């Protein structure tokens, strides 16, 4: 059980590192909190919450994997290398796709009830 709590601590340390050092991670967390506040505002149903939370988890996870890739690439290749650039660009592209699709999901689920609320 002690090993479990140590592993949990390492994971939390990784989250804190990403939040502290990555501006995109902070942006994604702000967007996640905003989506949750809007979800409460429009009283999302459980299935809608599940989809929104899954989309948030995918984006945050992708951003953290991107951070891990960037750190590993920086360690392995401190100087510029075209293959290192490709690794970083592909990881960043994965985050972009996840974020774009999540934004669309958010608009599809939260947009209509929010629109009705303001009309």
CORFEN-V655428 format. One record per pair of residues at least 4 apart in sequence whose ideal C-beta (glycine too) atoms are under 8 Angstrom apart, sorted by the first residue. I is the first residue (numbers start at 0). J is the second residue. Records with the same first field share a line. If there is no record, write none. Layout:
I=J / J
//
This chain:
0=4
1=5
2=6
3=7
4=8
5=9
6=10
7=11
8=12
9=13
10=14
11=15
12=16
13=17 / 63 / 67
14=18 / 63
15=19
16=20 / 66
17=21 / 24 / 62 / 63 / 66
18=24 / 25 / 28
20=24 / 66
21=25 / 62 / 66
22=26
23=27 / 62 / 94
24=28 / 59 / 62 / 63 / 66
25=29
26=30
27=31 / 58 / 59 / 62 / 98
28=32 / 59
29=33
30=34 / 58 / 102
31=35 / 55 / 58 / 59
32=36
33=37
34=38 / 51 / 55 / 105 / 109
35=39 / 51 / 55
36=40
37=41 / 109 / 113
38=43 / 47 / 48 / 51 / 109
39=43
40=113 / 116
41=109 / 112 / 113 / 116
42=112
43=47 / 48 / 51 / 108 / 109 / 112
44=48
45=49
46=50
47=51 / 108
48=52
49=53
50=54 / 104 / 108
51=55 / 104 / 105 / 108 / 109
52=56
53=57
54=58 / 100 / 101 / 104 / 105
55=59 / 101
56=60
57=61 / 97 / 101
58=62 / 94 / 97 / 98 / 101
59=63
60=64
61=65 / 93 / 94 / 97 / 98
62=66 / 94
63=67
64=68 / 90 / 93
65=69 / 90 / 91 / 93 / 94
66=70
67=71
68=72 / 86 / 87 / 90
69=73 / 87 / 90
70=74
71=75
72=76 / 83 / 86 / 87
73=77
75=83
76=80 / 82 / 83
79=83 / 84
80=84
81=85
82=86
83=87
84=88
85=89
86=90
87=91
88=92
89=93
90=94
91=95
92=96
93=97
94=98
95=99
96=100
97=101
98=102
99=103
100=104
101=105
102=106
103=107
104=108
105=109 / 110
106=110
107=111
109=113
110=114
111=115
112=116
113=117
114=118
//
